[in-house]
Amino acid sequence: MVLLVVTLVSAAVAGGVSLLAPTSAPVADRRPIYPPDQTSVRVVGNPFVPNTIPRER
């Protein structure tokens, strides 16, 4: 019974907050992100290779 009350109160609070929260920016204000515009990331160290055969270490 307590779990039901906590669930309903949490849902009511989350619903109220979602009504009061500001909406996201309009679609016209968003710019698409193109891969050439992003900076490349340098990977340091060996790449992770999962051990699929546990007997071979």
mmCIF file of the N, C-alpha and C atoms, coordinates in Angstrom:
data_MODEL
# 
_entry.id   MODEL 
# 
loop_
_atom_site.group_PDB 
_atom_site.id 
_atom_site.type_symbol 
_atom_site.label_atom_id 
_atom_site.label_alt_id 
_atom_site.label_comp_id 
_atom_site.label_asym_id 
_atom_site.label_entity_id 
_atom_site.label_seq_id 
_atom_site.pdbx_PDB_ins_code 
_atom_site.Cartn_x 
_atom_site.Cartn_y 
_atom_site.Cartn_z 
_atom_site.occupancy 
_atom_site.B_iso_or_equiv 
_atom_site.pdbx_formal_charge 
_atom_site.auth_seq_id 
_atom_site.auth_comp_id 
_atom_site.auth_asym_id 
_atom_site.auth_atom_id 
_atom_site.pdbx_PDB_model_num 
ATOM 1   N N  . MET A 1 1  ? 0.826  -1.187  0.000   1.00 0.00 ? 1  MET A N  1 
ATOM 2   C CA . MET A 1 1  ? 0.000  0.000   0.000   1.00 0.00 ? 1  MET A CA 1 
ATOM 3   C C  . MET A 1 1  ? 0.871  1.251   0.000   1.00 0.00 ? 1  MET A C  1 
ATOM 4   N N  . VAL A 1 2  ? 1.933  1.201   0.786   1.00 0.00 ? 2  VAL A N  1 
ATOM 5   C CA . VAL A 1 2  ? 2.828  2.350   0.849   1.00 0.00 ? 2  VAL A CA 1 
ATOM 6   C C  . VAL A 1 2  ? 3.504  2.571   -0.505  1.00 0.00 ? 2  VAL A C  1 
ATOM 7   N N  . LEU A 1 3  ? 3.864  1.498   -1.167  1.00 0.00 ? 3  LEU A N  1 
ATOM 8   C CA . LEU A 1 3  ? 4.500  1.609   -2.479  1.00 0.00 ? 3  LEU A CA 1 
ATOM 9   C C  . LEU A 1 3  ? 3.559  2.267   -3.482  1.00 0.00 ? 3  LEU A C  1 
ATOM 10  N N  . LEU A 1 4  ? 2.297  1.937   -3.429  1.00 0.00 ? 4  LEU A N  1 
ATOM 11  C CA . LEU A 1 4  ? 1.308  2.543   -4.321  1.00 0.00 ? 4  LEU A CA 1 
ATOM 12  C C  . LEU A 1 4  ? 1.180  4.035   -4.059  1.00 0.00 ? 4  LEU A C  1 
ATOM 13  N N  . VAL A 1 5  ? 1.155  4.431   -2.813  1.00 0.00 ? 5  VAL A N  1 
ATOM 14  C CA . VAL A 1 5  ? 1.054  5.853   -2.466  1.00 0.00 ? 5  VAL A CA 1 
ATOM 15  C C  . VAL A 1 5  ? 2.297  6.598   -2.917  1.00 0.00 ? 5  VAL A C  1 
ATOM 16  N N  . VAL A 1 6  ? 3.462  6.032   -2.687  1.00 0.00 ? 6  VAL A N  1 
ATOM 17  C CA . VAL A 1 6  ? 4.704  6.680   -3.106  1.00 0.00 ? 6  VAL A CA 1 
ATOM 18  C C  . VAL A 1 6  ? 4.751  6.801   -4.625  1.00 0.00 ? 6  VAL A C  1 
ATOM 19  N N  . THR A 1 7  ? 4.306  5.788   -5.330  1.00 0.00 ? 7  THR A N  1 
ATOM 20  C CA . THR A 1 7  ? 4.293  5.823   -6.793  1.00 0.00 ? 7  THR A CA 1 
ATOM 21  C C  . THR A 1 7  ? 3.354  6.910   -7.310  1.00 0.00 ? 7  THR A C  1 
ATOM 22  N N  . LEU A 1 8  ? 2.160  6.990   -6.738  1.00 0.00 ? 8  LEU A N  1 
ATOM 23  C CA . LEU A 1 8  ? 1.200  8.004   -7.177  1.00 0.00 ? 8  LEU A CA 1 
ATOM 24  C C  . LEU A 1 8  ? 1.662  9.422   -6.855  1.00 0.00 ? 8  LEU A C  1 
ATOM 25  N N  . VAL A 1 9  ? 2.250  9.617   -5.688  1.00 0.00 ? 9  VAL A N  1 
ATOM 26  C CA . VAL A 1 9  ? 2.760  10.948  -5.330  1.00 0.00 ? 9  VAL A CA 1 
ATOM 27  C C  . VAL A 1 9  ? 3.920  11.319  -6.244  1.00 0.00 ? 9  VAL A C  1 
ATOM 28  N N  . SER A 1 10 ? 4.804  10.382  -6.520  1.00 0.00 ? 10 SER A N  1 
ATOM 29  C CA . SER A 1 10 ? 5.936  10.661  -7.409  1.00 0.00 ? 10 SER A CA 1 
ATOM 30  C C  . SER A 1 10 ? 5.453  10.988  -8.821  1.00 0.00 ? 10 SER A C  1 
ATOM 31  N N  . ALA A 1 11 ? 4.461  10.272  -9.306  1.00 0.00 ? 11 ALA A N  1 
ATOM 32  C CA . ALA A 1 11 ? 3.916  10.549  -10.626 1.00 0.00 ? 11 ALA A CA 1 
ATOM 33  C C  . ALA A 1 11 ? 3.257  11.917  -10.669 1.00 0.00 ? 11 ALA A C  1 
ATOM 34  N N  . ALA A 1 12 ? 2.557  12.284  -9.601  1.00 0.00 ? 12 ALA A N  1 
ATOM 35  C CA . ALA A 1 12 ? 1.917  13.599  -9.551  1.00 0.00 ? 12 ALA A CA 1 
ATOM 36  C C  . ALA A 1 12 ? 2.952  14.722  -9.527  1.00 0.00 ? 12 ALA A C  1 
ATOM 37  N N  . VAL A 1 13 ? 4.012  14.540  -8.767  1.00 0.00 ? 13 VAL A N  1 
ATOM 38  C CA . VAL A 1 13 ? 5.070  15.558  -8.710  1.00 0.00 ? 13 VAL A CA 1 
ATOM 39  C C  . VAL A 1 13 ? 5.770  15.664  -10.058 1.00 0.00 ? 13 VAL A C  1 
ATOM 40  N N  . ALA A 1 14 ? 6.072  14.535  -10.690 1.00 0.00 ? 14 ALA A N  1 
ATOM 41  C CA . ALA A 1 14 ? 6.734  14.558  -12.000 1.00 0.00 ? 14 ALA A CA 1 
ATOM 42  C C  . ALA A 1 14 ? 5.831  15.201  -13.048 1.00 0.00 ? 14 ALA A C  1 
ATOM 43  N N  . GLY A 1 15 ? 4.547  14.922  -13.001 1.00 0.00 ? 15 GLY A N  1 
ATOM 44  C CA . GLY A 1 15 ? 3.616  15.552  -13.935 1.00 0.00 ? 15 GLY A CA 1 
ATOM 45  C C  . GLY A 1 15 ? 3.527  17.050  -13.734 1.00 0.00 ? 15 GLY A C  1 
ATOM 46  N N  . GLY A 1 16 ? 3.507  17.487  -12.488 1.00 0.00 ? 16 GLY A N  1 
ATOM 47  C CA . GLY A 1 16 ? 3.462  18.922  -12.202 1.00 0.00 ? 16 GLY A CA 1 
ATOM 48  C C  . GLY A 1 16 ? 4.722  19.637  -12.650 1.00 0.00 ? 16 GLY A C  1 
ATOM 49  N N  . VAL A 1 17 ? 5.848  19.016  -12.424 1.00 0.00 ? 17 VAL A N  1 
ATOM 50  C CA . VAL A 1 17 ? 7.111  19.622  -12.849 1.00 0.00 ? 17 VAL A CA 1 
ATOM 51  C C  . VAL A 1 17 ? 7.191  19.694  -14.368 1.00 0.00 ? 17 VAL A C  1 
ATOM 52  N N  . SER A 1 18 ? 6.702  18.683  -15.041 1.00 0.00 ? 18 SER A N  1 
ATOM 53  C CA . SER A 1 18 ? 6.756  18.699  -16.512 1.00 0.00 ? 18 SER A CA 1 
ATOM 54  C C  . SER A 1 18 ? 5.846  19.779  -17.084 1.00 0.00 ? 18 SER A C  1 
ATOM 55  N N  . LEU A 1 19 ? 4.779  20.121  -16.399 1.00 0.00 ? 19 LEU A N  1 
ATOM 56  C CA . LEU A 1 19 ? 3.916  21.209  -16.870 1.00 0.00 ? 19 LEU A CA 1 
ATOM 57  C C  . LEU A 1 19 ? 4.559  22.576  -16.646 1.00 0.00 ? 19 LEU A C  1 
ATOM 58  N N  . LEU A 1 20 ? 5.348  22.700  -15.590 1.00 0.00 ? 20 LEU A N  1 
ATOM 59  C CA . LEU A 1 20 ? 5.978  23.982  -15.268 1.00 0.00 ? 20 LEU A CA 1 
ATOM 60  C C  . LEU A 1 20 ? 7.323  24.188  -15.944 1.00 0.00 ? 20 LEU A C  1 
ATOM 61  N N  . ALA A 1 21 ? 7.944  23.132  -16.406 1.00 0.00 ? 21 ALA A N  1 
ATOM 62  C CA . ALA A 1 21 ? 9.279  23.218  -17.009 1.00 0.00 ? 21 ALA A CA 1 
ATOM 63  C C  . ALA A 1 21 ? 9.200  23.944  -18.354 1.00 0.00 ? 21 ALA A C  1 
ATOM 64  N N  . PRO A 1 22 ? 10.209 24.749  -18.665 1.00 0.00 ? 22 PRO A N  1 
ATOM 65  C CA . PRO A 1 22 ? 10.199 25.431  -19.966 1.00 0.00 ? 22 PRO A CA 1 
ATOM 66  C C  . PRO A 1 22 ? 10.385 24.439  -21.101 1.00 0.00 ? 22 PRO A C  1 
ATOM 67  N N  . THR A 1 23 ? 9.802  24.759  -22.211 1.00 0.00 ? 23 THR A N  1 
ATOM 68  C CA . THR A 1 23 ? 9.924  23.878  -23.369 1.00 0.00 ? 23 THR A CA 1 
ATOM 69  C C  . THR A 1 23 ? 11.277 24.088  -24.037 1.00 0.00 ? 23 THR A C  1 
ATOM 70  N N  . SER A 1 24 ? 11.649 23.168  -24.899 1.00 0.00 ? 24 SER A N  1 
ATOM 71  C CA . SER A 1 24 ? 12.927 23.275  -25.594 1.00 0.00 ? 24 SER A CA 1 
ATOM 72  C C  . SER A 1 24 ? 12.837 24.353  -26.673 1.00 0.00 ? 24 SER A C  1 
ATOM 73  N N  . ALA A 1 25 ? 13.953 24.686  -27.242 1.00 0.00 ? 25 ALA A N  1 
ATOM 74  C CA . ALA A 1 25 ? 14.021 25.722  -28.269 1.00 0.00 ? 25 ALA A CA 1 
ATOM 75  C C  . ALA A 1 25 ? 13.221 25.298  -29.506 1.00 0.00 ? 25 ALA A C  1 
ATOM 76  N N  . PRO A 1 26 ? 12.658 26.244  -30.221 1.00 0.00 ? 26 PRO A N  1 
ATOM 77  C CA . PRO A 1 26 ? 11.932 25.884  -31.446 1.00 0.00 ? 26 PRO A CA 1 
ATOM 78  C C  . PRO A 1 26 ? 12.840 25.207  -32.456 1.00 0.00 ? 26 PRO A C  1 
ATOM 79  N N  . VAL A 1 27 ? 12.249 24.433  -33.323 1.00 0.00 ? 27 VAL A N  1 
ATOM 80  C CA . VAL A 1 27 ? 13.022 23.654  -34.290 1.00 0.00 ? 27 VAL A CA 1 
ATOM 81  C C  . VAL A 1 27 ? 13.816 24.566  -35.213 1.00 0.00 ? 27 VAL A C  1 
ATOM 82  N N  . ALA A 1 28 ? 13.314 25.759  -35.502 1.00 0.00 ? 28 ALA A N  1 
ATOM 83  C CA . ALA A 1 28 ? 14.006 26.670  -36.411 1.00 0.00 ? 28 ALA A CA 1 
ATOM 84  C C  . ALA A 1 28 ? 15.320 27.184  -35.817 1.00 0.00 ? 28 ALA A C  1 
ATOM 85  N N  . ASP A 1 29 ? 15.427 27.210  -34.480 1.00 0.00 ? 29 ASP A N  1 
ATOM 86  C CA . ASP A 1 29 ? 16.644 27.717  -33.839 1.00 0.00 ? 29 ASP A CA 1 
ATOM 87  C C  . ASP A 1 29 ? 17.748 26.673  -33.756 1.00 0.00 ? 29 ASP A C  1 
ATOM 88  N N  . ARG A 1 30 ? 17.422 25.425  -33.959 1.00 0.00 ? 30 ARG A N  1 
ATOM 89  C CA . ARG A 1 30 ? 18.434 24.371  -33.858 1.00 0.00 ? 30 ARG A CA 1 
ATOM 90  C C  . ARG A 1 30 ? 19.187 24.242  -35.172 1.00 0.00 ? 30 ARG A C  1 
ATOM 91  N N  . ARG A 1 31 ? 20.493 24.042  -35.063 1.00 0.00 ? 31 ARG A N  1 
ATOM 92  C CA . ARG A 1 31 ? 21.313 23.800  -36.247 1.00 0.00 ? 31 ARG A CA 1 
ATOM 93  C C  . ARG A 1 31 ? 21.771 22.358  -36.239 1.00 0.00 ? 31 ARG A C  1 
ATOM 94  N N  . PRO A 1 32 ? 21.762 21.704  -37.393 1.00 0.00 ? 32 PRO A N  1 
ATOM 95  C CA . PRO A 1 32 ? 22.271 20.326  -37.429 1.00 0.00 ? 32 PRO A CA 1 
ATOM 96  C C  . PRO A 1 32 ? 23.783 20.309  -37.231 1.00 0.00 ? 32 PRO A C  1 
ATOM 97  N N  . ILE A 1 33 ? 24.268 19.250  -36.636 1.00 0.00 ? 33 ILE A N  1 
ATOM 98  C CA . ILE A 1 33 ? 25.707 19.095  -36.410 1.00 0.00 ? 33 ILE A CA 1 
ATOM 99  C C  . ILE A 1 33 ? 26.253 18.193  -37.500 1.00 0.00 ? 33 ILE A C  1 
ATOM 100 N N  . TYR A 1 34 ? 27.216 18.694  -38.231 1.00 0.00 ? 34 TYR A N  1 
ATOM 101 C CA . TYR A 1 34 ? 27.823 17.937  -39.310 1.00 0.00 ? 34 TYR A CA 1 
ATOM 102 C C  . TYR A 1 34 ? 29.122 17.318  -38.829 1.00 0.00 ? 34 TYR A C  1 
ATOM 103 N N  . PRO A 1 35 ? 29.416 16.067  -39.178 1.00 0.00 ? 35 PRO A N  1 
ATOM 104 C CA . PRO A 1 35 ? 30.647 15.406  -38.714 1.00 0.00 ? 35 PRO A CA 1 
ATOM 105 C C  . PRO A 1 35 ? 31.930 16.162  -39.036 1.00 0.00 ? 35 PRO A C  1 
ATOM 106 N N  . PRO A 1 36 ? 32.075 16.847  -40.188 1.00 0.00 ? 36 PRO A N  1 
ATOM 107 C CA . PRO A 1 36 ? 33.332 17.571  -40.414 1.00 0.00 ? 36 PRO A CA 1 
ATOM 108 C C  . PRO A 1 36 ? 33.544 18.740  -39.454 1.00 0.00 ? 36 PRO A C  1 
ATOM 109 N N  . ASP A 1 37 ? 32.466 19.249  -38.860 1.00 0.00 ? 37 ASP A N  1 
ATOM 110 C CA . ASP A 1 37 ? 32.591 20.366  -37.934 1.00 0.00 ? 37 ASP A CA 1 
ATOM 111 C C  . ASP A 1 37 ? 33.075 19.933  -36.557 1.00 0.00 ? 37 ASP A C  1 
ATOM 112 N N  . GLN A 1 38 ? 32.991 18.648  -36.251 1.00 0.00 ? 38 GLN A N  1 
ATOM 113 C CA . GLN A 1 38 ? 33.397 18.163  -34.943 1.00 0.00 ? 38 GLN A CA 1 
ATOM 114 C C  . GLN A 1 38 ? 34.901 17.948  -34.907 1.00 0.00 ? 38 GLN A C  1 
ATOM 115 N N  . THR A 1 39 ? 35.487 18.171  -33.745 1.00 0.00 ? 39 THR A N  1 
ATOM 116 C CA . THR A 1 39 ? 36.918 17.926  -33.596 1.00 0.00 ? 39 THR A CA 1 
ATOM 117 C C  . THR A 1 39 ? 37.150 16.431  -33.398 1.00 0.00 ? 39 THR A C  1 
ATOM 118 N N  . SER A 1 40 ? 38.258 15.942  -33.897 1.00 0.00 ? 40 SER A N  1 
ATOM 119 C CA . SER A 1 40 ? 38.559 14.525  -33.759 1.00 0.00 ? 40 SER A CA 1 
ATOM 120 C C  . SER A 1 40 ? 39.067 14.239  -32.349 1.00 0.00 ? 40 SER A C  1 
ATOM 121 N N  . VAL A 1 41 ? 38.888 13.020  -31.917 1.00 0.00 ? 41 VAL A N  1 
ATOM 122 C CA . VAL A 1 41 ? 39.288 12.607  -30.576 1.00 0.00 ? 41 VAL A CA 1 
ATOM 123 C C  . VAL A 1 41 ? 40.463 11.659  -30.699 1.00 0.00 ? 41 VAL A C  1 
ATOM 124 N N  . ARG A 1 42 ? 41.487 11.898  -29.898 1.00 0.00 ? 42 ARG A N  1 
ATOM 125 C CA . ARG A 1 42 ? 42.672 11.044  -29.921 1.00 0.00 ? 42 ARG A CA 1 
ATOM 126 C C  . ARG A 1 42 ? 42.496 9.930   -28.896 1.00 0.00 ? 42 ARG A C  1 
ATOM 127 N N  . VAL A 1 43 ? 42.661 8.700   -29.335 1.00 0.00 ? 43 VAL A N  1 
ATOM 128 C CA . VAL A 1 43 ? 42.550 7.546   -28.455 1.00 0.00 ? 43 VAL A CA 1 
ATOM 129 C C  . VAL A 1 43 ? 43.945 7.189   -27.962 1.00 0.00 ? 43 VAL A C  1 
ATOM 130 N N  . VAL A 1 44 ? 44.097 7.122   -26.641 1.00 0.00 ? 44 VAL A N  1 
ATOM 131 C CA . VAL A 1 44 ? 45.387 6.814   -26.043 1.00 0.00 ? 44 VAL A CA 1 
ATOM 132 C C  . VAL A 1 44 ? 45.344 5.392   -25.508 1.00 0.00 ? 44 VAL A C  1 
ATOM 133 N N  . GLY A 1 45 ? 46.322 4.589   -25.866 1.00 0.00 ? 45 GLY A N  1 
ATOM 134 C CA . GLY A 1 45 ? 46.404 3.220   -25.360 1.00 0.00 ? 45 GLY A CA 1 
ATOM 135 C C  . GLY A 1 45 ? 45.896 2.213   -26.370 1.00 0.00 ? 45 GLY A C  1 
ATOM 136 N N  . ASN A 1 46 ? 45.956 0.975   -25.963 1.00 0.00 ? 46 ASN A N  1 
ATOM 137 C CA . ASN A 1 46 ? 45.517 -0.111  -26.834 1.00 0.00 ? 46 ASN A CA 1 
ATOM 138 C C  . ASN A 1 46 ? 43.997 -0.165  -26.882 1.00 0.00 ? 46 ASN A C  1 
ATOM 139 N N  . PRO A 1 47 ? 43.436 -0.525  -28.024 1.00 0.00 ? 47 PRO A N  1 
ATOM 140 C CA . PRO A 1 47 ? 41.978 -0.690  -28.071 1.00 0.00 ? 47 PRO A CA 1 
ATOM 141 C C  . PRO A 1 47 ? 41.554 -1.910  -27.256 1.00 0.00 ? 47 PRO A C  1 
ATOM 142 N N  . PHE A 1 48 ? 40.374 -1.852  -26.700 1.00 0.00 ? 48 PHE A N  1 
ATOM 143 C CA . PHE A 1 48 ? 39.858 -2.954  -25.891 1.00 0.00 ? 48 PHE A CA 1 
ATOM 144 C C  . PHE A 1 48 ? 39.396 -4.082  -26.800 1.00 0.00 ? 48 PHE A C  1 
ATOM 145 N N  . VAL A 1 49 ? 39.887 -5.263  -26.541 1.00 0.00 ? 49 VAL A N  1 
ATOM 146 C CA . VAL A 1 49 ? 39.461 -6.458  -27.278 1.00 0.00 ? 49 VAL A CA 1 
ATOM 147 C C  . VAL A 1 49 ? 38.932 -7.437  -26.246 1.00 0.00 ? 49 VAL A C  1 
ATOM 148 N N  . PRO A 1 50 ? 37.650 -7.739  -26.274 1.00 0.00 ? 50 PRO A N  1 
ATOM 149 C CA . PRO A 1 50 ? 37.118 -8.654  -25.263 1.00 0.00 ? 50 PRO A CA 1 
ATOM 150 C C  . PRO A 1 50 ? 37.678 -10.061 -25.431 1.00 0.00 ? 50 PRO A C  1 
ATOM 151 N N  . ASN A 1 51 ? 37.896 -10.713 -24.323 1.00 0.00 ? 51 ASN A N  1 
ATOM 152 C CA . ASN A 1 51 ? 38.420 -12.071 -24.332 1.00 0.00 ? 51 ASN A CA 1 
ATOM 153 C C  . ASN A 1 51 ? 37.254 -13.026 -24.533 1.00 0.00 ? 51 ASN A C  1 
ATOM 154 N N  . THR A 1 52 ? 37.076 -13.491 -25.765 1.00 0.00 ? 52 THR A N  1 
ATOM 155 C CA . THR A 1 52 ? 35.966 -14.399 -26.057 1.00 0.00 ? 52 THR A CA 1 
ATOM 156 C C  . THR A 1 52 ? 36.304 -15.853 -25.734 1.00 0.00 ? 52 THR A C  1 
ATOM 157 N N  . ILE A 1 53 ? 37.592 -16.139 -25.552 1.00 0.00 ? 53 ILE A N  1 
ATOM 158 C CA . ILE A 1 53 ? 38.018 -17.498 -25.171 1.00 0.00 ? 53 ILE A CA 1 
ATOM 159 C C  . ILE A 1 53 ? 38.722 -17.376 -23.831 1.00 0.00 ? 53 ILE A C  1 
ATOM 160 N N  . PRO A 1 54 ? 38.019 -17.614 -22.722 1.00 0.00 ? 54 PRO A N  1 
ATOM 161 C CA . PRO A 1 54 ? 38.609 -17.385 -21.396 1.00 0.00 ? 54 PRO A CA 1 
ATOM 162 C C  . PRO A 1 54 ? 39.784 -18.284 -21.068 1.00 0.00 ? 54 PRO A C  1 
ATOM 163 N N  . ARG A 1 55 ? 39.920 -19.440 -21.741 1.00 0.00 ? 55 ARG A N  1 
ATOM 164 C CA . ARG A 1 55 ? 41.045 -20.340 -21.437 1.00 0.00 ? 55 ARG A CA 1 
ATOM 165 C C  . ARG A 1 55 ? 42.368 -19.777 -21.933 1.00 0.00 ? 55 ARG A C  1 
ATOM 166 N N  . GLU A 1 56 ? 42.312 -18.891 -22.946 1.00 0.00 ? 56 GLU A N  1 
ATOM 167 C CA . GLU A 1 56 ? 43.546 -18.314 -23.499 1.00 0.00 ? 56 GLU A CA 1 
ATOM 168 C C  . GLU A 1 56 ? 43.792 -16.952 -22.860 1.00 0.00 ? 56 GLU A C  1 
ATOM 169 N N  . ARG A 1 57 ? 44.796 -16.906 -22.001 1.00 0.00 ? 57 ARG A N  1 
ATOM 170 C CA . ARG A 1 57 ? 45.142 -15.633 -21.362 1.00 0.00 ? 57 ARG A CA 1 
ATOM 171 C C  . ARG A 1 57 ? 46.563 -15.286 -21.653 1.00 0.00 ? 57 ARG A C  1 
# 
